[in-house]
């Protein structure tokens, strides 16, 4: 049996290996949310909305284009809407 070069990390490496195996067997389902957004007119708006969404914990920006965005993750929908609207945009409900 090979000895890990840093004994303190041996348990962590084993634990992360187990996490990888568990995720392969039981992948985590992330919610996918599509939102329609009014008030976007240009590339700067796309970059602004992307930044606003990215600042929300648990949100992963899948795509942003003028008029809509697709987000995945476990961030609450209302928190995403509040973040977007804090930038002066309106989310259609």
C-alpha positions in Angstrom: 0.0 0.0 0.0 1.4 3.4 -1.0 1.9 6.0 1.7 0.5 9.4 1.0 3.3 12.0 1.0 1.4 14.3 3.4 -0.3 12.0 6.0 -2.6 14.7 7.2 -4.2 14.9 3.7 -4.6 11.2 3.2 -8.1 11.2 4.8 -9.2 14.2 2.8 -8.1 12.6 -0.5 -10.0 9.5 0.4 -13.1 11.5 1.3 -13.0 13.6 -1.9 -12.7 10.4 -3.9 -15.8 9.1 -2.1 -17.6 12.4 -3.0 -16.7 12.0 -6.7 -18.0 8.4 -6.6 -21.2 9.5 -4.9 -21.8 12.3 -7.4 -21.2 10.0 -10.3 -23.8 7.6 -9.0 -26.3 10.2 -7.7 -25.7 13.5 -9.5 -27.1 16.6 -7.8 -30.1 18.0 -9.6 -29.8 21.8 -9.9 -32.9 23.8 -10.5 -33.0 25.6 -13.9 -34.8 29.0 -14.0 -35.6 31.0 -17.1 -36.5 34.7 -16.5 -37.7 37.2 -19.0 -36.2 40.7 -18.3 -37.5 44.1 -19.5 -35.2 47.1 -19.8 -32.2 45.4 -21.4 -31.1 47.1 -24.6 -27.4 46.4 -25.2 -24.3 44.4 -24.4 -23.6 46.5 -21.3 -27.0 45.5 -20.0 -26.1 41.8 -20.6 -22.9 42.2 -18.7 -24.7 44.1 -15.8 -27.4 41.4 -15.5 -24.7 38.7 -15.6 -22.8 40.4 -12.8 -26.0 40.9 -10.7 -26.9 37.2 -10.9 -23.3 36.1 -10.3 -23.3 37.9 -7.0 -26.1 35.7 -5.7 -24.9 32.7 -3.7 -25.9 29.5 -5.3 -26.6 30.9 -8.7 -24.8 29.8 -11.9 -25.4 31.9 -15.0 -26.1 29.6 -17.9 -26.9 32.3 -20.4 -27.9 36.0 -20.6 -29.1 37.7 -23.7 -31.2 40.8 -24.3 -34.6 40.1 -22.8 -33.9 36.8 -20.9 -31.6 34.7 -18.8 -31.2 31.1 -17.8 -29.8 30.4 -14.4 -29.1 27.1 -12.6 -28.3 26.4 -9.0 -30.0 26.4 -5.7 -30.5 30.2 -5.3 -34.1 31.1 -4.4 -36.1 32.5 -7.3 -37.1 35.6 -5.4 -33.5 36.4 -4.5 -32.5 36.2 -8.2 -35.4 38.5 -9.1 -34.5 41.0 -6.4 -30.9 41.1 -7.6 -31.8 41.7 -11.2 -34.4 44.4 -10.3 -31.8 46.1 -8.0 -30.0 46.9 -11.2 -33.0 48.8 -12.6 -34.4 46.0 -14.8 -37.9 44.5 -14.5 -38.4 40.7 -14.4 -41.7 39.6 -15.9 -43.7 37.4 -13.5 
